[in-house]
Amino acid sequence: MTKLLRLIPLGAVTLLVSGMVHNHLVKSSPADGEQVHAAPKEIRLWFNERPEIAFTSVTLMQADSTKIATIKATATTDSMAAAVPVQTPLPAGKYLVAWRTASSDGHAIRGIFGFTITP
């Protein structure tokens, strides 16, 4: 029984640490919920570990989830970031950014955030 009790905290710590090893989004530009006054020329994503650029993309959507474009990311001078060029003219309105990348261990990760263009 004592041996089992000693393993429980170790198992909890292992579970906590293993959940922290996957890549996740740290910040973006435009930021989640940000109001910008002009359409962005690119969407930039920063992660807690180097994103796998070959597996990194963004699906840009209108607020009602109507797809505008899916765009592959490009590498930047910052190894923790990926840039996604926005070549479609975006009028004023609300937009959603659904991003996807992979952790160094190959696990796919994804998320979504929004921003608004106000004139």
C-alpha positions as CSV (number, residue, x, y, z in Angstrom):
1,M,0.0,0.0,0.0
2,T,2.8,2.4,0.9
3,K,4.5,1.7,-2.5
4,L,1.2,2.5,-4.3
5,L,0.8,5.8,-2.4
6,R,4.3,6.8,-3.4
7,L,3.5,6.1,-7.1
8,I,0.3,8.2,-7.2
9,P,2.1,11.6,-6.9
10,L,4.7,10.5,-9.4
11,G,2.0,9.5,-11.8
12,A,0.2,12.8,-11.4
13,V,3.5,14.7,-12.0
14,T,4.2,12.6,-15.1
15,L,0.7,13.3,-16.4
16,L,1.1,17.0,-15.8
17,V,4.5,17.1,-17.5
18,S,3.4,15.0,-20.5
19,G,0.6,17.5,-21.1
20,M,3.0,20.4,-21.2
21,V,5.4,18.9,-23.8
22,H,3.0,19.5,-26.7
23,N,3.4,22.7,-28.7
24,H,0.8,25.4,-28.2
25,L,0.1,28.9,-29.4
26,V,1.6,31.6,-27.3
27,K,0.5,34.7,-29.2
28,S,-0.7,35.8,-32.6
29,S,-0.9,38.9,-34.7
30,P,-3.6,40.0,-35.0
31,A,-4.2,38.9,-31.4
32,D,-7.3,37.0,-30.3
33,G,-10.2,39.5,-30.0
34,E,-8.1,42.4,-31.4
35,Q,-9.7,45.1,-33.5
36,V,-7.5,46.3,-36.3
37,H,-8.1,49.3,-38.5
38,A,-6.8,47.8,-41.7
39,A,-6.8,44.2,-43.2
40,P,-3.6,42.4,-42.1
41,K,-1.1,41.5,-44.8
42,E,-0.1,38.4,-42.8
43,I,-1.2,36.4,-39.8
44,R,1.7,35.6,-37.5
45,L,1.6,32.8,-35.0
46,W,4.1,32.2,-32.1
47,F,4.4,28.9,-30.3
48,N,6.1,27.7,-27.2
49,E,8.3,25.4,-29.3
50,R,9.4,25.5,-32.9
51,P,6.4,24.8,-35.2
52,E,6.7,22.2,-38.0
53,I,6.3,24.6,-40.9
54,A,5.5,21.8,-43.4
55,F,2.4,21.0,-41.2
56,T,1.4,24.5,-40.3
57,S,-1.5,26.2,-42.0
58,V,-4.4,28.6,-41.3
59,T,-7.9,28.5,-42.5
60,L,-9.3,32.0,-42.6
61,M,-13.1,32.3,-42.2
62,Q,-15.8,34.9,-41.9
63,A,-17.5,35.1,-38.5
64,D,-20.2,32.6,-39.6
65,S,-17.5,30.0,-40.4
66,T,-17.7,30.5,-44.2
67,K,-14.2,29.6,-45.5
68,I,-12.3,32.3,-47.2
69,A,-9.0,30.5,-47.8
70,T,-6.6,27.8,-46.4
71,I,-3.1,29.1,-46.5
72,K,0.2,27.3,-45.8
73,A,2.6,29.0,-43.4
74,T,6.1,30.1,-44.1
75,A,9.1,30.2,-41.9
76,T,10.2,33.4,-40.3
77,T,13.5,34.6,-38.8
78,D,12.1,33.8,-35.4
79,S,12.2,29.9,-35.2
80,M,9.3,29.9,-32.8
81,A,7.0,31.7,-35.3
82,A,5.2,31.1,-38.5
83,A,3.9,33.6,-41.0
84,V,0.8,33.2,-43.1
85,P,0.4,35.7,-46.0
86,V,-3.1,37.0,-46.5
87,Q,-3.5,37.8,-50.2
88,T,-7.3,38.0,-50.2
89,P,-8.7,41.5,-49.7
90,L,-10.6,41.5,-46.4
91,P,-13.4,44.1,-45.9
92,A,-14.4,45.4,-42.5
93,G,-15.9,42.6,-40.4
94,K,-15.2,39.8,-38.0
95,Y,-12.9,36.9,-38.9
96,L,-11.9,33.6,-37.5
97,V,-8.5,32.0,-37.8
98,A,-8.3,28.2,-37.5
99,W,-4.7,27.2,-37.2
100,R,-3.0,23.9,-37.3
101,T,0.6,22.7,-36.7
102,A,2.5,19.8,-35.3
103,S,4.6,19.2,-32.2
104,S,8.1,18.0,-32.7
105,D,6.8,14.5,-31.6
106,G,4.4,14.6,-34.6
107,H,1.1,15.2,-32.8
108,A,-1.2,17.5,-34.6
109,I,-2.4,20.5,-32.6
110,R,-4.9,23.1,-33.6
111,G,-6.8,26.1,-32.3
112,I,-9.0,29.0,-33.3
113,F,-9.2,32.7,-32.5
114,G,-10.9,35.7,-33.9
115,F,-10.2,39.4,-34.8
116,T,-12.2,42.3,-36.2
117,I,-11.4,44.8,-38.9
118,T,-12.9,48.1,-38.2
119,P,-12.5,51.1,-40.5
